């Protein structure tokens, strides 16, 4: 039954959120307060719907569209859900080099005060499309 499948998917989501103490993914890391070295854990439903660009490759500028940077990094494909770890790093005002990866074309940028790196902690099989 559809209700049972959706309930099971929600249980898997809730278990992963509890396991990693994950919050909801921000639109951009620039929308949060943090310092270099801070780490965050977010529940992410991958989508290309974000309005912001992605800046950089492997290390992303803080104004990047967060969810699209997860796709660019190859951690999740559009429609997939997972828990992602983020580490804030100093960019040392060095240039970010863009690249085409996984359907996302990231941009070059001259500098940013903060940047971040990503790591997939767990991909969650939702079995159904759930609202983000």
N, CA, C and O of each residue as an XYZ file, in Angstrom:
528
protein
N       0.831     -1.195      0.000
C       0.000      0.000      0.000
C       0.866      1.244      0.000
O       1.965      1.269      0.554
N       0.339      2.269     -0.635
C       1.078      3.533     -0.753
C       1.316      4.162      0.612
O       2.380      4.729      0.863
N       0.325      4.061      1.495
C       0.471      4.663      2.831
C       1.589      3.988      3.616
O       2.356      4.651      4.315
N       1.677      2.671      3.497
C       2.726      1.934      4.207
C       4.113      2.291      3.675
O       5.060      2.454      4.444
N       4.220      2.411      2.348
C       5.506      2.777      1.740
C       5.925      4.176      2.163
O       7.094      4.416      2.465
N       4.971      5.095      2.185
C       5.296      6.464      2.602
C       5.675      6.509      4.077
O       6.594      7.235      4.456
N       4.981      5.745      4.909
C       5.315      5.703      6.339
C       6.718      5.129      6.548
O       7.474      5.624      7.384
N       7.062      4.093      5.793
C       8.401      3.502      5.907
C       9.472      4.493      5.461
O      10.531      4.590      6.081
N       9.195      5.228      4.384
C      10.150      6.233      3.901
C      10.342      7.331      4.939
O      11.466      7.766      5.188
N       9.263      7.771      5.534
C       9.367      8.805      6.580
C      10.169      8.295      7.774
O      10.951      9.040      8.365
N       9.975      7.030      8.127
C      10.751      6.453      9.234
C      12.242      6.458      8.913
O      13.061      6.773      9.777
N      12.602      6.108      7.673
C      14.019      6.125      7.278
C      14.582      7.544      7.340
O      15.707      7.751      7.795
N      13.793      8.523      6.880
C      14.230      9.924      6.952
C      14.426     10.362      8.397
O      15.453     10.943      8.746
N      13.434     10.078      9.230
C      13.506     10.486     10.636
C      14.678      9.815     11.349
O      15.350     10.443     12.166
N      14.923      8.543     11.041
C      16.040      7.831     11.670
C      17.377      8.454     11.274
O      18.260      8.612     12.118
N      17.533      8.807      9.998
C      18.788      9.422      9.541
C      18.975     10.804     10.153
O      20.081     11.154     10.565
N      17.908     11.589     10.217
C      17.993     12.923     10.825
C      18.409     12.800     12.286
O      19.262     13.555     12.753
N      17.813     11.852     13.010
C      18.160     11.660     14.421
C      19.596     11.148     14.572
O      20.329     11.607     15.449
N      19.997     10.204     13.725
C      21.337      9.617     13.810
C      22.431     10.670     13.658
O      23.434     10.637     14.371
N      22.234     11.606     12.723
C      23.264     12.607     12.426
C      22.952     13.988     12.992
O      23.724     14.928     12.801
N      21.826     14.113     13.688
C      21.385     15.416     14.204
C      21.370     16.446     13.067
O      21.896     17.551     13.202
N      20.762     16.059     11.960
C      20.767     16.875     10.745
C      19.679     17.940     10.769
O      18.576     17.722     11.269
N      20.020     19.089     10.218
C      19.055     20.163     10.018
C      18.641     20.206      8.560
O      19.105     19.408      7.746
N      17.763     21.144      8.238
C      17.346     21.318      6.853
C      18.423     22.074      6.083
O      19.049     22.991      6.616
N      18.632     21.693      4.850
C      19.648     22.327      4.011
C      19.303     23.789      3.761
O      18.147     24.110      3.483
N      20.289     24.681      3.854
C      20.051     26.097      3.560
C      20.016     26.327      2.051
O      20.460     25.487      1.268
N      19.484     27.471      1.666
C      19.544     27.836      0.254
C      20.998     28.098     -0.141
O      21.455     27.662     -1.197
N      21.717     28.819      0.728
C      23.141     29.113      0.537
C      23.794     29.080      1.906
O      23.152     29.416      2.901
N      25.051     28.684      1.976
C      25.767     28.724      3.256
C      25.908     30.158      3.749
O      26.037     30.384      4.952
N      25.886     31.124      2.847
C      25.983     32.535      3.233
C      24.812     32.957      4.111
O      24.881     33.990      4.777
N      23.738     32.172      4.121
C      22.559     32.498      4.927
C      22.722     32.093      6.390
O      21.861     32.402      7.214
N      23.810     31.410      6.722
C      24.048     30.938      8.088
C      25.203     31.696      8.729
O      25.995     32.343      8.043
N      25.287     31.607     10.061
C      26.429     32.173     10.792
C      27.386     31.032     11.123
O      26.963     29.966     11.572
N      28.669     31.264     10.900
C      29.654     30.221     11.156
C      31.049     30.810     11.165
O      31.267     31.959     10.781
N      31.989     29.993     11.615
C      33.411     30.321     11.594
C      34.153     29.204     10.873
O      33.632     28.101     10.712
N      35.366     29.500     10.445
C      36.207     28.484      9.815
C      36.354     27.308     10.775
O      36.599     27.498     11.967
N      36.207     26.120     10.261
C      36.309     24.908     11.066
C      34.975     24.363     11.527
O      34.889     23.198     11.916
N      33.919     25.188     11.492
C      32.599     24.706     11.889
C      32.134     23.621     10.929
O      32.430     23.651      9.735
N      31.401     22.664     11.481
C      30.827     21.597     10.661
C      29.330     21.540     10.901
O      28.856     21.745     12.018
N      28.598     21.260      9.841
C      27.149     21.158      9.885
C      26.739     19.860      9.215
O      27.472     19.309      8.394
N      25.568     19.384      9.573
C      24.999     18.207      8.932
C      23.592     18.563      8.488
O      22.783     19.050      9.278
N      23.304     18.314      7.200
C      22.015     18.699      6.638
C      21.346     17.536      5.925
O      22.004     16.695      5.312
N      20.018     17.510      6.019
C      19.194     16.630      5.208
C      18.975     17.345      3.884
O      18.522     18.489      3.863
N      19.293     16.679      2.780
C      19.225     17.307      1.459
C      18.368     16.463      0.530
O      18.591     15.260      0.390
N      17.393     17.093     -0.101
C      16.684     16.473     -1.222
C      17.213     17.164     -2.468
O      16.946     18.345     -2.690
N      17.959     16.433     -3.275
C      18.645     17.015     -4.427
C      17.653     17.471     -5.493
O      16.734     16.746     -5.875
N      17.875     18.699     -5.956
C      17.009     19.305     -6.960
C      17.797     20.360     -7.720
O      18.703     20.994     -7.178
N      17.438     20.533     -8.971
C      18.066     21.570     -9.796
C      17.262     22.866     -9.749
O      17.541     23.789    -10.514
N      16.280     22.949     -8.874
C      15.344     24.072     -8.860
C      15.906     25.353     -8.253
O      15.286     26.407     -8.397
N      17.037     25.306     -7.591
C      17.582     26.499     -6.947
C      17.856     27.620     -7.933
O      18.160     27.375     -9.101
N      17.746     28.845     -7.456
C      17.904     30.021     -8.319
C      19.327     30.564     -8.341
O      19.665     31.372     -9.206
N      20.156     30.138     -7.413
C      21.519     30.661     -7.339
C      22.482     29.793     -8.140
O      22.197     28.631     -8.429
N      23.614     30.366     -8.490
C      24.664     29.643     -9.196
C      25.512     28.859     -8.207
O      25.439     29.079     -6.998
N      26.309     27.953     -8.725
C      27.316     27.242     -7.942
C      28.661     27.858     -8.301
O      28.962     28.081     -9.474
N      29.465     28.128     -7.280
C      30.773     28.752     -7.475
C      31.848     27.793     -6.981
O      31.842     27.384     -5.820
N      32.768     27.441     -7.872
C      33.886     26.593     -7.491
C      33.702     25.137     -7.872
O      32.692     24.742     -8.455
N      34.711     24.352     -7.526
C      34.733     22.912     -7.765
C      35.442     22.268     -6.584
O      36.555     22.667     -6.241
N      34.827     21.298     -5.969
C      35.333     20.598     -4.786
C      35.236     21.477     -3.540
O      34.681     21.048     -2.529
N      35.759     22.681     -3.595
C      35.557     23.686     -2.550
C      34.662     24.753     -3.155
O      34.958     25.309     -4.213
N      33.558     25.031     -2.463
C      32.516     25.900     -3.017
C      32.433     27.222     -2.266
O      32.584     27.266     -1.045
N      32.194     28.292     -3.003
C      32.008     29.607     -2.406
C      30.713     29.675     -1.619
O      29.723     29.047     -1.997
N      30.709     30.422     -0.541
C      29.573     30.447      0.384
C      28.283     30.964     -0.228
O      27.210     30.729      0.327
N      28.355     31.654     -1.347
C      27.144     32.156     -2.001
C      26.581     31.162     -3.023
O      25.605     31.461     -3.711
N      27.190     29.998     -3.118
C      26.715     28.956     -4.031
C      25.341     28.447     -3.613
O      25.000     28.443     -2.430
N      24.563     28.021     -4.595
C      23.321     27.306     -4.311
C      23.727     25.985     -3.649
O      24.400     25.154     -4.260
N      23.308     25.805     -2.395
C      23.805     24.671     -1.618
C      23.405     23.330     -2.225
O      24.256     22.464     -2.425
N      22.129     23.151     -2.518
C      21.661     21.859     -3.017
C      22.287     21.539     -4.369
O      22.671     20.396     -4.622
N      22.391     22.533     -5.233
C      23.027     22.281     -6.528
C      24.522     21.985     -6.366
O      25.088     21.264     -7.187
N      25.172     22.518     -5.334
C      26.589     22.179     -5.116
C      26.731     20.714     -4.698
O      27.729     20.071     -5.022
N      25.740     20.188     -3.985
C      25.745     18.766     -3.620
C      25.659     17.901     -4.882
O      26.345     16.885     -4.993
N      24.810     18.314     -5.829
C      24.694     17.595     -7.105
C      25.994     17.724     -7.890
O      26.509     16.733     -8.406
N      26.530     18.946     -7.983
C      27.782     19.189     -8.710
C      28.900     18.301     -8.170
O      29.698     17.764     -8.938
N      28.954     18.150     -6.853
C      29.989     17.327     -6.212
C      29.777     15.831     -6.448
O      30.654     15.024     -6.140
N      28.619     15.461     -6.992
C      28.346     14.055     -7.267
C      27.882     13.260     -6.064
O      27.888     12.030     -6.093
N      27.478     13.950     -5.001
C      27.042     13.252     -3.796
C      25.635     12.694     -3.932
O      25.355     11.592     -3.462
N      24.752     13.445     -4.571
C      23.376     13.013     -4.813
C      22.975     13.411     -6.223
O      23.487     14.384     -6.777
N      22.056     12.650     -6.794
C      21.467     12.991     -8.088
C      20.123     13.664     -7.834
O      19.522     13.457     -6.780
N      19.639     14.473     -8.790
C      18.317     15.083     -8.611
C      17.268     14.022     -8.264
O      17.187     12.974     -8.905
N      16.473     14.318     -7.243
C      15.447     13.399     -6.770
C      15.893     12.530     -5.615
O      15.053     11.978     -4.904
N      17.209     12.390     -5.406
C      17.705     11.588     -4.291
C      17.727     12.416     -3.007
O      17.774     13.645     -3.041
N      17.692     11.717     -1.889
C      17.731     12.355     -0.576
C      18.880     11.754      0.213
O      19.149     10.556      0.125
N      19.553     12.592      0.985
C      20.650     12.095      1.793
C      21.038     13.069      2.883
O      20.511     14.178      2.966
N      21.964     12.639      3.714
C      22.512     13.476      4.778
C      23.932     13.841      4.370
O      24.751     12.975      4.063
N      24.206     15.143      4.374
C      25.483     15.675      3.903
C      26.174     16.431      5.030
O      25.549     17.215      5.744
N      27.468     16.184      5.181
C      28.296     16.911      6.135
C      28.987     18.060      5.398
O      29.469     17.897      4.278
N      29.023     19.214      6.046
C      29.624     20.417      5.463
C      30.694     20.921      6.416
O      30.460     21.026      7.620
N      31.864     21.234      5.883
C      32.923     21.839      6.696
C      33.248     23.206      6.122
O      33.515     23.340      4.928
N      33.226     24.222      6.979
C      33.549     25.586      6.573
C      35.063     25.733      6.573
O      35.736     25.394      7.547
N      35.586     26.243      5.468
C      37.028     26.432      5.324
C      37.307     27.874      4.913
O      36.444     28.554      4.359
N      38.521     28.325      5.192
C      38.933     29.656      4.733
C      39.311     29.546      3.269
O      39.979     28.595      2.865
N      38.893     30.504      2.485
C      39.245     30.445      1.065
C      40.531     31.200      0.786
O      41.083     31.099     -0.310
N      41.015     31.955      1.763
C      42.245     32.738      1.606
C      42.162     33.667      0.397
O      43.171     34.043     -0.199
N      40.935     34.018      0.064
C      40.689     34.945     -1.044
C      41.322     34.487     -2.344
O      41.689     35.308     -3.184
N      41.449     33.184     -2.512
C      41.986     32.657     -3.768
C      40.836     32.434     -4.745
O      39.684     32.311     -4.330
N      41.139     32.382     -6.025
C      40.063     32.226     -7.005
C      39.435     30.836     -6.954
O      40.103     29.843     -6.664
N      38.143     30.790     -7.240
C      37.421     29.531     -7.378
C      37.340     29.225     -8.865
O      37.016     30.100     -9.668
N      37.633     27.994     -9.229
C      37.542     27.589    -10.624
C      36.282     26.769    -10.826
O      36.054     25.782    -10.127
N      35.466     27.178    -11.783
C      34.241     26.462    -12.097
C      34.505     25.280    -13.011
O      35.580     25.151    -13.596
N      33.499     24.416    -13.124
C      33.605     23.254    -14.005
C      32.217     22.676    -14.256
O      31.314     22.854    -13.437
N      32.039     21.988    -15.379
C      30.781     21.276    -15.607
C      30.867     19.875    -14.992
O      31.738     19.081    -15.349
N      29.953     19.585    -14.066
C      29.929     18.259    -13.437
C      28.493     17.872    -13.123
O      27.722     18.675    -12.597
N      28.152     16.662    -13.443
C      26.873     16.077    -13.033
C      25.670     16.943    -13.392
O      24.703     17.020    -12.634
N      25.736     17.590    -14.543
C      24.618     18.403    -15.016
C      24.581     19.815    -14.475
O      23.656     20.568    -14.782
N      25.571     20.195    -13.672
C      25.649     21.547    -13.103
C      26.935     22.201    -13.598
O      28.021     21.642    -13.443
N      26.811     23.373    -14.185
C      27.982     24.150    -14.604
C      28.295     25.166    -13.516
O      27.556     26.135    -13.344
N      29.378     24.958    -12.782
C      29.747     25.923    -11.748
C      30.572     27.043    -12.369
O      31.133     26.896    -13.455
N      30.633     28.154    -11.664
C      31.279     29.361    -12.166
C      32.624     29.608    -11.503
O      32.893     29.118    -10.406
N      33.458     30.371    -12.182
C      34.679     30.913    -11.591
C      34.296     32.103    -10.725
O      33.269     32.742    -10.959
N      35.105     32.397     -9.744
C      34.929     33.611     -8.949
C      36.299     34.035     -8.450
O      37.167     33.201     -8.192
N      36.478     35.336     -8.317
C      37.790     35.829     -7.906
C      38.095     35.541     -6.445
O      39.242     35.249     -6.106
N      37.089     35.616     -5.564
C      37.375     35.357     -4.156
C      36.098     35.274     -3.333
O      35.016     35.646     -3.787
N      36.253     34.779     -2.120
C      35.186     34.712     -1.129
C      35.868     34.587      0.224
O      36.937     33.986      0.329
N      35.261     35.149      1.252
C      35.902     35.071      2.562
C      35.801     33.677      3.181
O      36.708     33.252      3.897
N      34.711     32.967      2.914
C      34.541     31.611      3.422
C      34.159     30.693      2.274
O      33.637     31.130      1.249
N      34.427     29.432      2.468
C      34.055     28.421      1.490
C      33.664     27.166      2.267
O      33.729     27.143      3.496
N      33.261     26.131      1.546
C      32.901     24.895      2.229
C      33.215     23.684      1.365
O      33.287     23.760      0.138
N      33.400     22.566      2.052
C      33.577     21.276      1.403
C      32.434     20.369      1.852
O      31.809     20.604      2.886
N      32.175     19.339      1.064
C      31.021     18.470      1.292
C      31.434     17.009      1.390
O      32.425     16.580      0.799
N      30.645     16.258      2.153
C      30.858     14.809      2.258
C      29.502     14.149      2.494
O      28.744     14.579      3.363
N      29.198     13.117      1.730
C      27.945     12.386      1.910
C      28.088     11.429      3.086
O      29.011     10.615      3.127
N      27.171     11.531      4.039
C      27.175     10.619      5.177
C      26.279      9.415      4.925
O      26.613      8.287      5.289
N      25.124      9.676      4.290
C      24.189      8.578      4.033
C      23.206      8.973      2.942
O      22.645     10.068      2.959
N      23.009      8.067      1.998
C      21.949      8.221      0.991
C      20.733      7.499      1.555
O      20.857      6.385      2.062
N      19.568      8.117      1.472
C      18.362      7.558      2.071
C      17.410      7.116      0.969
O      17.025      7.913      0.113
N      17.035      5.854      0.996
C      16.066      5.337      0.038
C      14.674      5.709      0.534
O      14.155      5.108      1.475
N      14.079      6.710     -0.111
C      12.737      7.127      0.296
C      11.668      6.288     -0.380
O      10.546      6.204      0.119
N      11.992      5.670     -1.498
C      11.030      4.817     -2.176
C       9.926      5.579     -2.873
O       9.289      5.057     -3.788
N       9.695      6.795     -2.454
C       8.665      7.646     -3.060
C       9.181      9.066     -3.081
O      10.131      9.397     -2.371
N       8.574      9.892     -3.874
C       8.918     11.318     -3.891
C       8.178     11.992     -2.739
O       6.948     12.000     -2.701
N       8.928     12.549     -1.814
C       8.340     13.260     -0.682
C       8.594     14.740     -0.838
O       9.571     15.150     -1.465
N       7.720     15.536     -0.272
C       7.915     16.989     -0.310
C       9.204     17.324      0.412
O       9.528     16.693      1.418
N       9.965     18.329     -0.092
C      11.230     18.688      0.561
C      11.022     19.260      1.945
O      11.991     19.609      2.620
